[in-house]
Amino acid sequence: MAKKTLDTRGVEALESIAEAFRTIEDSILDLDIPMWSERLEWYLNEFHLIAKSKVIGSSSSRPERKVTVKE
């Protein structure tokens, strides 16, 4: 009897994991890749600027930069 409930719990856990993977897969497939690529590039650049200022310079604040706005 205990073996059956253990097996049942294992099956339910695997079904739950499979459902979570389906949800993740659906979320990834629904992404707008070009928009996220641009956003990711911006965040990586910001991280690089902050990391560079903390390693190279003595300033702890974010470095200033001039940004051109695309129209």
C-alpha positions in Angstrom: 0.0 0.0 0.0 2.8 2.5 0.9 4.6 1.6 -2.3 1.6 2.5 -4.4 1.2 5.9 -2.8 4.9 6.5 -3.3 4.6 5.6 -7.0 1.5 7.8 -7.3 3.3 10.7 -5.6 6.2 10.2 -8.0 3.9 10.3 -11.1 2.1 13.4 -9.8 5.5 15.1 -9.2 6.7 14.2 -12.8 3.4 15.5 -14.3 3.8 18.7 -12.4 7.4 19.1 -13.6 6.3 18.4 -17.2 3.5 21.1 -16.9 6.1 23.6 -15.6 8.4 22.9 -18.6 5.4 23.3 -21.0 4.7 26.7 -19.4 8.3 27.8 -19.7 8.4 26.6 -23.3 5.2 28.5 -24.2 6.6 31.6 -22.6 9.9 31.4 -24.6 8.0 30.8 -27.8 5.8 33.9 -27.2 8.8 36.2 -26.7 9.4 39.0 -29.1 13.0 38.2 -29.9 14.0 41.5 -31.7 12.6 43.6 -28.9 14.3 41.5 -26.2 17.6 41.5 -28.1 17.7 45.3 -28.0 16.7 45.4 -24.4 19.3 42.7 -23.4 22.0 44.6 -25.3 21.1 47.8 -23.3 21.2 46.0 -20.0 24.5 44.3 -20.8 26.0 47.7 -21.8 24.8 49.3 -18.6 26.3 46.4 -16.6 29.6 46.8 -18.5 29.7 50.6 -17.8 29.0 50.1 -14.1 31.5 47.3 -13.7 34.2 49.2 -15.7 33.7 52.3 -13.5 34.1 50.2 -10.3 37.2 48.4 -11.5 39.1 51.1 -13.4 37.9 54.3 -11.9 37.6 55.3 -8.3 34.1 56.7 -8.8 31.3 54.5 -7.4 28.6 56.1 -9.5 27.5 55.2 -13.0 29.6 57.0 -15.6 28.0 59.7 -17.8 27.6 59.0 -21.5 25.9 60.8 -24.4 23.0 58.9 -25.9 21.7 59.5 -29.4 17.9 58.9 -29.8 16.8 57.0 -32.8 13.7 58.3 -34.6 
